[in-house]
Amino acid sequence: MLSGSIHERVTCTEGKMASNSHDELQLSKKHEEILGKRAVLLQQMEICYEQQKAKRNQQATMSQAARERNAEILEDFQKVEKRFWTCPLLHPDVLNLQTRYWASVEQKLPEWESYLLGKSQAPRSEEMILRGLQEQKGAESDSSPARSKSRPPRPKPRSAD
């Protein structure tokens, strides 16, 4: 009986050892698989880190270039402003003409407003009507081609080369 139980123990122990070896082999395979995945993930993380680092460097370079451009623009603006303030004032006659011009524009604006907005035809003053009649009389007495002296000749159409 003793020999049977020893045999059973040995067989049982061998079975356990075989089972343990199989489990160890599977665990070892899983461990290798996990280490492989870890290596891939570490590589991906390093690539991502390098990309972020390159992007940060590019942004820093672009930011520095923008700062330099802004400084140049500000400097140019300050130079123009300084020139503007040191520029000599207009002659009084020119200022007088300018003032009279804008006063006449403001005076005629109500007449021309609907025309400028595209709602009606251009207003014609008595002076413009008289000038038009004189030009028509002059054109009738002139023997040259029937074109108005007040208008330039029409441009010739260009060929599409």
C-alpha positions as CSV (number, residue, x, y, z in Angstrom):
1,M,0.0,0.0,0.0
2,L,2.8,2.2,0.7
3,S,4.2,1.8,-2.8
4,G,0.9,2.7,-4.3
5,S,0.6,5.9,-2.3
6,I,4.2,6.9,-3.2
7,H,3.4,6.3,-6.8
8,E,0.3,8.4,-6.5
9,R,2.2,11.2,-4.8
10,V,4.9,11.2,-7.5
11,T,2.3,11.2,-10.2
12,C,0.4,13.9,-8.5
13,T,3.6,15.9,-8.0
14,E,4.6,15.5,-11.6
15,G,1.1,16.6,-12.7
16,K,1.4,19.7,-10.5
17,M,4.8,20.4,-11.8
18,A,3.6,20.1,-15.4
19,S,0.6,22.3,-14.6
20,N,2.9,24.8,-12.9
21,S,5.3,24.8,-15.9
22,H,2.4,25.3,-18.3
23,D,1.1,28.2,-16.1
24,E,4.6,29.7,-15.9
25,L,4.9,29.5,-19.6
26,Q,1.6,31.3,-20.1
27,L,2.5,33.9,-17.5
28,S,5.9,34.4,-19.2
29,K,4.1,34.8,-22.6
30,K,1.7,37.3,-21.1
31,H,4.6,39.1,-19.4
32,E,6.4,39.4,-22.8
33,E,3.2,40.6,-24.4
34,I,2.7,43.2,-21.8
35,L,6.4,44.3,-22.0
36,G,6.0,44.6,-25.9
37,K,2.8,46.7,-25.5
38,R,4.6,48.8,-22.9
39,A,7.6,49.4,-25.2
40,V,5.2,50.4,-28.1
41,L,3.3,52.8,-25.8
42,L,6.6,54.3,-24.5
43,Q,7.7,54.8,-28.1
44,Q,4.4,56.5,-29.0
45,M,4.6,58.7,-25.9
46,E,8.1,59.7,-26.8
47,I,7.1,60.5,-30.4
48,C,4.1,62.6,-29.1
49,Y,6.4,64.4,-26.6
50,E,8.9,65.2,-29.4
51,Q,6.0,66.5,-31.6
52,Q,4.7,68.7,-28.8
53,K,8.2,70.0,-28.1
54,A,8.7,70.8,-31.8
55,K,5.3,72.5,-31.9
56,R,6.1,74.5,-28.8
57,N,9.5,75.6,-30.3
58,Q,7.7,76.6,-33.6
59,Q,5.1,78.6,-31.7
60,A,7.9,80.3,-29.7
61,T,9.7,81.2,-32.9
62,M,6.5,82.5,-34.5
63,S,5.6,84.5,-31.4
64,Q,9.1,86.0,-31.3
65,A,8.8,86.9,-35.0
66,A,5.3,88.5,-34.3
67,R,6.8,90.5,-31.5
68,E,9.6,91.8,-33.7
69,R,7.1,92.7,-36.5
70,N,4.8,94.5,-34.0
71,A,7.8,96.4,-32.6
72,E,8.8,97.5,-36.2
73,I,5.2,98.5,-37.0
74,L,5.0,100.5,-33.7
75,E,8.3,102.2,-34.5
76,D,7.1,103.0,-38.1
77,F,3.9,104.4,-36.7
78,Q,5.7,106.5,-34.2
79,K,8.0,107.9,-37.0
80,V,4.9,108.7,-39.1
81,E,3.2,110.4,-36.1
82,K,6.3,112.4,-35.4
83,R,6.5,113.5,-39.1
84,F,2.8,114.4,-38.9
85,W,3.2,116.6,-35.9
86,T,6.4,118.3,-37.3
87,C,4.8,118.8,-40.8
88,P,4.3,122.5,-41.6
89,L,0.8,123.8,-41.6
90,L,-1.0,124.6,-44.8
91,H,-0.9,128.2,-46.2
92,P,-3.9,130.3,-45.1
93,D,-5.1,130.7,-48.7
94,V,-5.2,126.9,-49.1
95,L,-7.0,126.5,-45.8
96,N,-9.5,129.2,-46.9
97,L,-10.1,127.3,-50.2
98,Q,-10.5,124.1,-48.4
99,T,-13.1,125.6,-46.0
100,R,-15.0,127.1,-48.9
101,Y,-15.0,123.9,-50.8
102,W,-16.4,121.8,-48.0
103,A,-19.0,124.5,-47.3
104,S,-20.2,124.3,-50.9
105,V,-20.2,120.5,-50.7
106,E,-22.4,120.7,-47.6
107,Q,-24.7,123.3,-49.3
108,K,-25.2,121.1,-52.4
109,L,-25.4,117.8,-50.6
110,P,-29.3,117.8,-50.2
111,E,-29.7,118.3,-53.9
112,W,-27.3,115.5,-54.8
113,E,-28.2,113.1,-52.0
114,S,-30.9,111.1,-53.9
115,Y,-28.7,110.9,-56.9
116,L,-25.8,109.6,-54.8
117,L,-28.0,107.1,-53.2
118,G,-29.0,105.9,-56.7
119,K,-32.7,107.0,-56.4
120,S,-32.8,109.7,-59.1
121,Q,-31.0,111.4,-61.9
122,A,-28.3,114.0,-61.3
123,P,-29.7,117.4,-60.5
124,R,-29.1,120.0,-63.2
125,S,-28.6,123.6,-62.3
126,E,-29.6,126.5,-64.5
127,E,-25.9,127.1,-65.2
128,M,-25.4,123.5,-66.5
129,I,-28.6,123.8,-68.7
130,L,-27.4,127.0,-70.3
131,R,-23.9,125.6,-70.9
132,G,-25.5,122.5,-72.5
133,L,-27.6,124.7,-74.8
134,Q,-24.5,126.7,-75.8
135,E,-22.6,123.5,-76.6
136,Q,-25.4,122.2,-78.7
137,K,-25.5,125.5,-80.7
138,G,-21.7,125.3,-81.2
139,A,-21.9,121.7,-82.3
140,E,-24.6,122.5,-84.9
141,S,-22.5,125.3,-86.4
142,D,-19.3,123.2,-86.4
143,S,-18.6,121.2,-89.5
144,S,-16.5,118.6,-87.7
145,P,-17.9,115.1,-86.7
146,A,-21.0,115.2,-84.5
147,R,-19.3,114.9,-81.2
148,S,-19.5,117.2,-78.2
149,K,-16.5,119.4,-77.5
150,S,-17.0,119.0,-73.8
151,R,-16.6,115.2,-73.9
152,P,-13.4,113.3,-74.7
153,P,-13.5,110.8,-77.6
154,R,-14.7,107.3,-76.7
155,P,-11.8,104.8,-76.3
156,K,-11.4,102.3,-79.1
157,P,-12.2,98.7,-78.0
158,R,-9.2,96.6,-77.4
159,S,-8.7,93.2,-79.0
160,A,-8.5,90.3,-76.5
161,D,-5.0,89.0,-77.2
